[in-house]
Amino acid sequence: MPATIRKILTQVDETLIEGGRSVSPPTRRAVSVAVIANPFAGGYRDDLGELTEIGVELGDLLTKRCLAALGIEPGQAESFGKAAIVGEGGELEHAAAILHPKMGTPVRAALGKGPALIPSAKKRGGLGTPIDVPLGHKDAAFVRSHFDAVEVRVTDAPRAGEILVAIAVTDSGRPLPRIGGLTKDQIKGEDGLR
């Protein structure tokens, strides 16, 4: 069964100056959010497969919206992340069912690559609850310059019977990174770690 989507929000965060210094090219982070009906709100279910399939649908839809918002080709994406907020009528396990078993496959397919683990966050909350979508480099988890997060919130979501689902994609790491470690030009791409 496809997701019942009440609202979609897509935003781009662009940093031009950091610490009084120009950032060129600017760092950009896009996040796309779908507010969906939670088919299991208000009751316990053993089988959460319907939410797992919704994760597949939203992984594709939201990742492509991020790419379009950034105006980049899939190969130009550098970081990714995912998050969900379950309204009070649902369970954290509902968010886990969307985010974890199958969502990564369509995200990686839309980006053309991405062997690293997709960072994630989940929580329960009401209208306007913010969530930080954690970010990490899509090809190598140990690239420190891409350890980041982007905050998102929807003022009228999630309602009690809804789930807010977010995907974030960047075309860069943090502005002016300088804490050392593996750099993106040193990625070997062997195992999703380095």
VEXZA-715072 format. One line per field, with one value per atom (N, C-alpha, C): z, x, y; residue in three letters; residue number from 1; atom name. Coordinates in steps of 0.2 Angstrom, whole numbers, plus 2048, in hexadecimal, padded with zeros to 3 digits. Example, Ala and Ser with C-alpha at 12.3 -4.5 7.8 and 13.67 -1.06 7.14 Angstrom:
2
up: [827/827/827/823/824/827];
east: [842/83E/842/840/844/840];
north: [7E4/7EA/7F0/7F5/7FB/800];
aa: [ALA/ALA/ALA/SER/SER/SER];
i: [1/1/1/2/2/2];
at: [N/CA/C/N/CA/C];
This chain:
194
up: [800/800/800/7FB/7FB/801/803/808/807/80C/80B/80E/809/80A/80B/811/812/80F/810/80F/80D/809/807/808/80B/80C/80A/806/804/805/808/809/808/806/805/80A/80D/812/80E/80D/80A/80E/80F/813/80F/80F/80B/80F/815/81A/820/822/829/82C/833/837/834/830/82D/826/824/81E/819/812/80D/80C/80A/809/801/7FD/7F6/7F4/7F0/7EF/7F6/7F6/7FD/7FE/804/806/806/804/803/805/809/80C/80A/807/806/80A/80C/810/80D/80C/80A/80F/810/816/813/814/813/81A/81A/820/81E/821/81F/824/822/827/829/830/833/833/82F/82F/835/839/83F/846/845/84B/84F/856/85A/85C/859/85B/859/85C/85C/856/852/84C/84C/84C/84B/844/83F/838/836/835/833/82C/828/821/81D/81E/81A/81B/821/822/81F/81F/81B/814/811/80A/809/80D/80D/80D/811/811/80A/807/800/7FC/7FC/7F8/7F9/800/802/801/802/800/7F9/7F5/7EE/7ED/7EF/7EE/7F1/7F7/7FB/7F9/7F7/7F5/7EE/7E9/7E3/7E4/7E9/7EA/7ED/7F1/7F3/7ED/7E9/7E3/7DF/7DE/7DA/7DD/7E3/7E7/7E7/7E7/7E7/7DF/7DB/7D4/7D2/7D4/7D3/7D0/7CD/7CB/7D0/7D0/7D6/7D8/7D3/7D5/7D9/7D9/7DC/7E3/7E6/7ED/7F1/7F7/7FB/801/805/80B/80B/810/810/817/819/81F/81F/824/824/82C/82C/833/833/839/839/840/840/846/846/84B/84B/850/84E/852/858/85D/863/863/85D/85C/85A/858/856/85A/858/85C/858/85C/859/854/855/850/849/849/843/83F/842/83F/83C/841/83F/839/839/833/82C/82C/826/825/82A/828/827/82A/82A/826/825/821/81A/817/80F/80C/810/80E/80A/80D/80A/803/801/7FA/7F5/7F5/7F0/7F1/7F7/7F8/7F4/7F5/7F2/7EA/7E8/7E1/7DE/7E1/7DF/7DE/7E3/7E3/7DF/7DC/7D8/7DC/7E2/7E7/7EE/7F2/7F9/7FE/7FE/802/80A/80C/813/816/81D/821/820/81F/81F/827/829/830/831/837/838/83F/83F/846/846/84C/84C/853/854/85A/85A/85F/860/861/85E/860/85D/85E/85C/857/856/851/852/84C/84C/84F/851/854/84F/851/84D/84D/848/848/845/847/844/83F/839/834/834/837/837/830/82E/828/828/823/822/81B/819/812/810/80A/807/805/804/801/806/80C/811/817/81C/823/827/825/829/827/822/820/825/829/82F/82C/827/824/822/822/820/826/82C/832/834/833/834/835/835/836/833/831/82F/833/836/839/835/836/832/837/835/839/835/836/832/837/837/83C/83E/839/83B/83A/83C/83C/841/843/841/846/843/847/84A/84F/853/84E/849/844/83E/83F/839/83B/836/836/831/834/830/82E/827/825/821/822/81F/81C/816/813/812/814/812/80E/809/804/804/803/803/7FC/7FA/7F5/7F8/7FE/801/809/80C/813/817/81D/821/81E/81F/81D/820/81C/81F/824/822/827/828/82E/830/836/837/83D/83B/834/832/831/830/82F/827/825/81E/81B/815/811/80B/808/802/7FC/7FB/7F6/7F7/7FE/800/800/7FF/7FF/7FA/7FD/7F9/7F7/7FA/7F8/7F8/7FC/7FD/801/807/80C/80F/80C/80F/816/818/81D/81C/817/815/80E];
east: [804/800/804/803/808/806/80B/80A/805/801/7FC/800/802/806/801/802/7FE/802/808/80C/814/817/81E/821/827/82B/832/835/83C/83F/845/849/850/853/85B/85E/863/867/86E/86F/875/879/880/884/889/889/88D/893/892/898/897/89D/89E/8A4/8A3/8A9/8AC/8A7/8AA/8AE/8AE/8B1/8AD/8AE/8AA/8AB/8A5/8A5/8A4/8A9/8A8/8AB/8A7/89F/89C/896/892/890/890/88D/886/883/87C/879/874/870/869/866/85F/85C/856/852/84B/848/841/83E/837/833/82D/82A/823/820/81A/816/810/810/80C/807/802/7FD/801/800/803/7FD/7FE/7F8/7F8/7FD/7FD/7FC/7FA/7FA/7F4/7F5/7F0/7EF/7F3/7F2/7F9/7FA/800/7FF/804/804/80B/80B/811/815/811/814/813/819/81A/81C/81B/81D/81B/815/812/816/818/81D/824/826/82C/82C/826/825/824/821/821/828/82C/833/837/835/838/835/82F/82C/82F/82F/831/839/83D/844/845/842/842/840/83A/837/83A/83C/83F/847/84A/851/851/84D/84C/84A/846/844/84A/84E/854/859/85A/85F/85C/855/852/853/852/853/85A/85F/866/868/864/866/86C/86D/873/871/876/876/877/874/875/87D/881/888/88C/888/88B/889/884/882/888/889/88F/88C/887/885/87E/87C/874/873/86C/86A/862/85F/858/856/84F/84C/845/842/83A/838/832/82F/828/826/820/81B/815/810/80E/80B/80A/806/802/7FE/802/808/80D/812/816/81C/823/828/82F/830/82D/82E/82B/826/823/828/82C/831/837/839/83E/83C/836/833/834/833/834/83B/83F/846/84B/84A/850/850/84A/84B/84D/849/84A/84B/84B/84B/852/857/85E/85E/85B/85C/85A/854/852/856/858/85C/863/866/86C/86B/866/864/863/860/85F/865/86A/870/876/874/879/87F/87F/884/882/887/885/886/88C/88D/88D/88E/88E/887/887/881/87E/878/874/872/875/874/86C/86A/862/861/85B/858/851/84E/847/845/83E/83C/834/831/82A/829/824/823/81C/81A/814/816/810/811/817/81B/820/827/827/82D/832/838/83E/842/845/84A/850/856/85C/85D/85E/85F/867/869/871/873/879/87C/883/885/88B/88D/893/895/892/88F/88B/890/896/89B/8A0/8A1/8A6/8A4/8A2/8A0/8A5/8AB/8B1/8B3/8AF/8B1/8AE/8B3/8B1/8AE/8B0/8AD/8A6/8A3/89C/898/89B/897/893/88C/888/881/87D/875/872/86C/867/861/85F/858/852/84D/847/841/83C/836/830/82A/824/81F/81D/819/813/810/809/80A/810/811/816/816/811/80B/805/7FF/7FF/7FB/7FB/7FB/7F8/7F8/7FC/802/806/80D/811/819/81C/821/825/82B/82C/832/836/83D/842/848/84A/850/854/85B/85F/864/866/86C/870/877/87B/87F/882/886/88D/88E/895/895/89A/89B/899/89C/89B/89F/89C/8A0/8A7/8AC/8B3/8B5/8B5/8B7/8BE/8C1/8C8/8CA/8C6/8C8/8CC/8CE/8D2/8CE/8D2/8CF/8CF/8CB/8CA/8C7/8C9/8C6/8C3/8BE/8BA/8BE/8C4/8C8/8CC/8CC/8D0/8CB/8C5/8C0/8C2/8C3/8C4/8BE/8B8/8B2/8B1/8B5/8B5/8B0/8AE/8AA/8A5/8A4/8A0/8A2/8A8/8AC/8B1/8B5/8BB/8BB];
north: [7FA/800/806/80B/811/815/81A/81F/823/825/82B/831/835/83B/841/844/84B/851/850/856/854/858/857/85E/85E/864/863/867/867/86D/86D/873/872/878/878/87D/87B/87F/880/886/888/88D/88B/88F/893/899/89D/8A0/8A1/8A4/8A0/89E/89A/89D/89F/8A2/8A8/8AC/8B2/8B1/8AB/8A9/8A7/8A9/8A7/89F/89C/895/894/892/892/88B/887/888/887/88A/889/882/880/87A/87A/874/874/86D/86E/868/868/863/863/85E/85F/85A/85A/854/854/84F/852/84F/84D/847/845/844/847/845/841/83B/835/833/830/82C/826/825/81F/81A/815/810/80C/80C/808/80C/812/817/814/814/813/80B/807/800/7FC/7F7/7F2/7EE/7ED/7E8/7E4/7DE/7DA/7DB/7DB/7DC/7E3/7E6/7ED/7EE/7E8/7E8/7EE/7F0/7F6/7FC/7FD/803/802/7FC/7FB/7FC/7FB/7FC/804/807/80E/811/80E/811/810/80B/80A/810/811/817/81D/81F/826/826/821/822/824/822/824/82B/82C/833/838/838/83D/83E/839/83A/83D/83C/83F/846/848/84F/853/850/853/855/850/851/856/857/85C/863/863/869/86C/867/869/86B/868/869/865/85F/85B/855/852/84B/846/840/83B/83B/83A/839/83F/845/84B/84B/847/847/844/847/845/841/844/842/840/83C/83A/839/839/837/836/833/832/833/834/835/835/834/833/835/838/83A/837/833/830/834/835/839/834/837/834/82E/82D/826/821/822/81C/81A/816/813/815/815/816/810/80B/805/806/80B/80C/810/815/819/814/80F/80A/806/804/800/804/80B/80F/810/811/813/80E/808/803/7FD/7F9/7F3/7F4/7F9/7F9/800/806/80C/80E/80B/80C/80B/805/803/808/80B/810/817/818/81E/81E/818/817/816/813/813/81A/81E/825/829/827/82B/827/821/81E/81B/81B/818/81A/818/819/813/810/80A/80B/811/813/812/811/810/817/818/81E/820/825/828/829/827/828/82A/82D/82F/82E/82D/82C/82E/831/833/833/834/836/83D/840/847/849/850/853/858/85C/861/866/867/86B/869/862/85F/85F/862/862/85B/859/854/855/853/854/84E/84F/849/849/843/842/841/843/843/83F/83C/839/838/837/836/830/830/82A/824/826/821/81E/822/820/823/81F/822/826/825/828/82F/832/838/83D/840/844/84B/84D/854/853/84D/84D/84A/84A/849/84F/84F/855/853/858/857/85D/85C/861/861/866/866/867/864/865/865/868/868/86A/868/86A/86C/872/875/872/86F/86B/863/861/85A/858/851/84C/84D/84C/84B/844/843/83C/836/836/830/831/835/836/834/834/833/838/83B/840/83C/83C/838/83D/83D/841/83E/840/83E/845/844/84A/848/84C/84B/852/851/857/857/85C/85C/85E/85E/860/85D/85F/85D/864/864/86A/870/876/87C/87C/87D/87E/879/872/86D/86D/86C/86C/868/862/85E/858/857/852/84B/846/840/83E/839/837/83D/83F/844/840/844/841/83E/842/840/83A/837/831/82B/82C/826/820/81A/814/811/812/80F/808/805/7FD/7FA/7FE/7FB/7FF/805/80A/80E/80C/80F/814/812/816/817];
aa: [MET/MET/MET/PRO/PRO/PRO/ALA/ALA/ALA/THR/THR/THR/ILE/ILE/ILE/ARG/ARG/ARG/LYS/LYS/LYS/ILE/ILE/ILE/LEU/LEU/LEU/THR/THR/THR/GLN/GLN/GLN/VAL/VAL/VAL/ASP/ASP/ASP/GLU/GLU/GLU/THR/THR/THR/LEU/LEU/LEU/ILE/ILE/ILE/GLU/GLU/GLU/GLY/GLY/GLY/GLY/GLY/GLY/ARG/ARG/ARG/SER/SER/SER/VAL/VAL/VAL/SER/SER/SER/PRO/PRO/PRO/PRO/PRO/PRO/THR/THR/THR/ARG/ARG/ARG/ARG/ARG/ARG/ALA/ALA/ALA/VAL/VAL/VAL/SER/SER/SER/VAL/VAL/VAL/ALA/ALA/ALA/VAL/VAL/VAL/ILE/ILE/ILE/ALA/ALA/ALA/ASN/ASN/ASN/PRO/PRO/PRO/PHE/PHE/PHE/ALA/ALA/ALA/GLY/GLY/GLY/GLY/GLY/GLY/TYR/TYR/TYR/ARG/ARG/ARG/ASP/ASP/ASP/ASP/ASP/ASP/LEU/LEU/LEU/GLY/GLY/GLY/GLU/GLU/GLU/LEU/LEU/LEU/THR/THR/THR/GLU/GLU/GLU/ILE/ILE/ILE/GLY/GLY/GLY/VAL/VAL/VAL/GLU/GLU/GLU/LEU/LEU/LEU/GLY/GLY/GLY/ASP/ASP/ASP/LEU/LEU/LEU/LEU/LEU/LEU/THR/THR/THR/LYS/LYS/LYS/ARG/ARG/ARG/CYS/CYS/CYS/LEU/LEU/LEU/ALA/ALA/ALA/ALA/ALA/ALA/LEU/LEU/LEU/GLY/GLY/GLY/ILE/ILE/ILE/GLU/GLU/GLU/PRO/PRO/PRO/GLY/GLY/GLY/GLN/GLN/GLN/ALA/ALA/ALA/GLU/GLU/GLU/SER/SER/SER/PHE/PHE/PHE/GLY/GLY/GLY/LYS/LYS/LYS/ALA/ALA/ALA/ALA/ALA/ALA/ILE/ILE/ILE/VAL/VAL/VAL/GLY/GLY/GLY/GLU/GLU/GLU/GLY/GLY/GLY/GLY/GLY/GLY/GLU/GLU/GLU/LEU/LEU/LEU/GLU/GLU/GLU/HIS/HIS/HIS/ALA/ALA/ALA/ALA/ALA/ALA/ALA/ALA/ALA/ILE/ILE/ILE/LEU/LEU/LEU/HIS/HIS/HIS/PRO/PRO/PRO/LYS/LYS/LYS/MET/MET/MET/GLY/GLY/GLY/THR/THR/THR/PRO/PRO/PRO/VAL/VAL/VAL/ARG/ARG/ARG/ALA/ALA/ALA/ALA/ALA/ALA/LEU/LEU/LEU/GLY/GLY/GLY/LYS/LYS/LYS/GLY/GLY/GLY/PRO/PRO/PRO/ALA/ALA/ALA/LEU/LEU/LEU/ILE/ILE/ILE/PRO/PRO/PRO/SER/SER/SER/ALA/ALA/ALA/LYS/LYS/LYS/LYS/LYS/LYS/ARG/ARG/ARG/GLY/GLY/GLY/GLY/GLY/GLY/LEU/LEU/LEU/GLY/GLY/GLY/THR/THR/THR/PRO/PRO/PRO/ILE/ILE/ILE/ASP/ASP/ASP/VAL/VAL/VAL/PRO/PRO/PRO/LEU/LEU/LEU/GLY/GLY/GLY/HIS/HIS/HIS/LYS/LYS/LYS/ASP/ASP/ASP/ALA/ALA/ALA/ALA/ALA/ALA/PHE/PHE/PHE/VAL/VAL/VAL/ARG/ARG/ARG/SER/SER/SER/HIS/HIS/HIS/PHE/PHE/PHE/ASP/ASP/ASP/ALA/ALA/ALA/VAL/VAL/VAL/GLU/GLU/GLU/VAL/VAL/VAL/ARG/ARG/ARG/VAL/VAL/VAL/THR/THR/THR/ASP/ASP/ASP/ALA/ALA/ALA/PRO/PRO/PRO/ARG/ARG/ARG/ALA/ALA/ALA/GLY/GLY/GLY/GLU/GLU/GLU/ILE/ILE/ILE/LEU/LEU/LEU/VAL/VAL/VAL/ALA/ALA/ALA/ILE/ILE/ILE/ALA/ALA/ALA/VAL/VAL/VAL/THR/THR/THR/ASP/ASP/ASP/SER/SER/SER/GLY/GLY/GLY/ARG/ARG/ARG/PRO/PRO/PRO/LEU/LEU/LEU/PRO/PRO/PRO/ARG/ARG/ARG/ILE/ILE/ILE/GLY/GLY/GLY/GLY/GLY/GLY/LEU/LEU/LEU/THR/THR/THR/LYS/LYS/LYS/ASP/ASP/ASP/GLN/GLN/GLN/ILE/ILE/ILE/LYS/LYS/LYS/GLY/GLY/GLY/GLU/GLU/GLU/ASP/ASP/ASP/GLY/GLY/GLY/LEU/LEU/LEU/ARG/ARG/ARG];
i: [1/1/1/2/2/2/3/3/3/4/4/4/5/5/5/6/6/6/7/7/7/8/8/8/9/9/9/10/10/10/11/11/11/12/12/12/13/13/13/14/14/14/15/15/15/16/16/16/17/17/17/18/18/18/19/19/19/20/20/20/21/21/21/22/22/22/23/23/23/24/24/24/25/25/25/26/26/26/27/27/27/28/28/28/29/29/29/30/30/30/31/31/31/32/32/32/33/33/33/34/34/34/35/35/35/36/36/36/37/37/37/38/38/38/39/39/39/40/40/40/41/41/41/42/42/42/43/43/43/44/44/44/45/45/45/46/46/46/47/47/47/48/48/48/49/49/49/50/50/50/51/51/51/52/52/52/53/53/53/54/54/54/55/55/55/56/56/56/57/57/57/58/58/58/59/59/59/60/60/60/61/61/61/62/62/62/63/63/63/64/64/64/65/65/65/66/66/66/67/67/67/68/68/68/69/69/69/70/70/70/71/71/71/72/72/72/73/73/73/74/74/74/75/75/75/76/76/76/77/77/77/78/78/78/79/79/79/80/80/80/81/81/81/82/82/82/83/83/83/84/84/84/85/85/85/86/86/86/87/87/87/88/88/88/89/89/89/90/90/90/91/91/91/92/92/92/93/93/93/94/94/94/95/95/95/96/96/96/97/97/97/98/98/98/99/99/99/100/100/100/101/101/101/102/102/102/103/103/103/104/104/104/105/105/105/106/106/106/107/107/107/108/108/108/109/109/109/110/110/110/111/111/111/112/112/112/113/113/113/114/114/114/115/115/115/116/116/116/117/117/117/118/118/118/119/119/119/120/120/120/121/121/121/122/122/122/123/123/123/124/124/124/125/125/125/126/126/126/127/127/127/128/128/128/129/129/129/130/130/130/131/131/131/132/132/132/133/133/133/134/134/134/135/135/135/136/136/136/137/137/137/138/138/138/139/139/139/140/140/140/141/141/141/142/142/142/143/143/143/144/144/144/145/145/145/146/146/146/147/147/147/148/148/148/149/149/149/150/150/150/151/151/151/152/152/152/153/153/153/154/154/154/155/155/155/156/156/156/157/157/157/158/158/158/159/159/159/160/160/160/161/161/161/162/162/162/163/163/163/164/164/164/165/165/165/166/166/166/167/167/167/168/168/168/169/169/169/170/170/170/171/171/171/172/172/172/173/173/173/174/174/174/175/175/175/176/176/176/177/177/177/178/178/178/179/179/179/180/180/180/181/181/181/182/182/182/183/183/183/184/184/184/185/185/185/186/186/186/187/187/187/188/188/188/189/189/189/190/190/190/191/191/191/192/192/192/193/193/193/194/194/194];
at: [N/CA/C/N/CA/C/N/CA/C/N/CA/C/N/CA/C/N/CA/C/N/CA/C/N/CA/C/N/CA/C/N/CA/C/N/CA/C/N/CA/C/N/CA/C/N/CA/C/N/CA/C/N/CA/C/N/CA/C/N/CA/C/N/CA/C/N/CA/C/N/CA/C/N/CA/C/N/CA/C/N/CA/C/N/CA/C/N/CA/C/N/CA/C/N/CA/C/N/CA/C/N/CA/C/N/CA/C/N/CA/C/N/CA/C/N/CA/C/N/CA/C/N/CA/C/N/CA/C/N/CA/C/N/CA/C/N/CA/C/N/CA/C/N/CA/C/N/CA/C/N/CA/C/N/CA/C/N/CA/C/N/CA/C/N/CA/C/N/CA/C/N/CA/C/N/CA/C/N/CA/C/N/CA/C/N/CA/C/N/CA/C/N/CA/C/N/CA/C/N/CA/C/N/CA/C/N/CA/C/N/CA/C/N/CA/C/N/CA/C/N/CA/C/N/CA/C/N/CA/C/N/CA/C/N/CA/C/N/CA/C/N/CA/C/N/CA/C/N/CA/C/N/CA/C/N/CA/C/N/CA/C/N/CA/C/N/CA/C/N/CA/C/N/CA/C/N/CA/C/N/CA/C/N/CA/C/N/CA/C/N/CA/C/N/CA/C/N/CA/C/N/CA/C/N/CA/C/N/CA/C/N/CA/C/N/CA/C/N/CA/C/N/CA/C/N/CA/C/N/CA/C/N/CA/C/N/CA/C/N/CA/C/N/CA/C/N/CA/C/N/CA/C/N/CA/C/N/CA/C/N/CA/C/N/CA/C/N/CA/C/N/CA/C/N/CA/C/N/CA/C/N/CA/C/N/CA/C/N/CA/C/N/CA/C/N/CA/C/N/CA/C/N/CA/C/N/CA/C/N/CA/C/N/CA/C/N/CA/C/N/CA/C/N/CA/C/N/CA/C/N/CA/C/N/CA/C/N/CA/C/N/CA/C/N/CA/C/N/CA/C/N/CA/C/N/CA/C/N/CA/C/N/CA/C/N/CA/C/N/CA/C/N/CA/C/N/CA/C/N/CA/C/N/CA/C/N/CA/C/N/CA/C/N/CA/C/N/CA/C/N/CA/C/N/CA/C/N/CA/C/N/CA/C/N/CA/C/N/CA/C/N/CA/C/N/CA/C/N/CA/C/N/CA/C/N/CA/C/N/CA/C/N/CA/C/N/CA/C/N/CA/C/N/CA/C/N/CA/C/N/CA/C/N/CA/C/N/CA/C/N/CA/C/N/CA/C/N/CA/C/N/CA/C/N/CA/C/N/CA/C/N/CA/C/N/CA/C/N/CA/C/N/CA/C/N/CA/C/N/CA/C/N/CA/C/N/CA/C/N/CA/C/N/CA/C/N/CA/C/N/CA/C/N/CA/C/N/CA/C/N/CA/C/N/CA/C/N/CA/C/N/CA/C/N/CA/C/N/CA/C/N/CA/C/N/CA/C/N/CA/C/N/CA/C/N/CA/C];
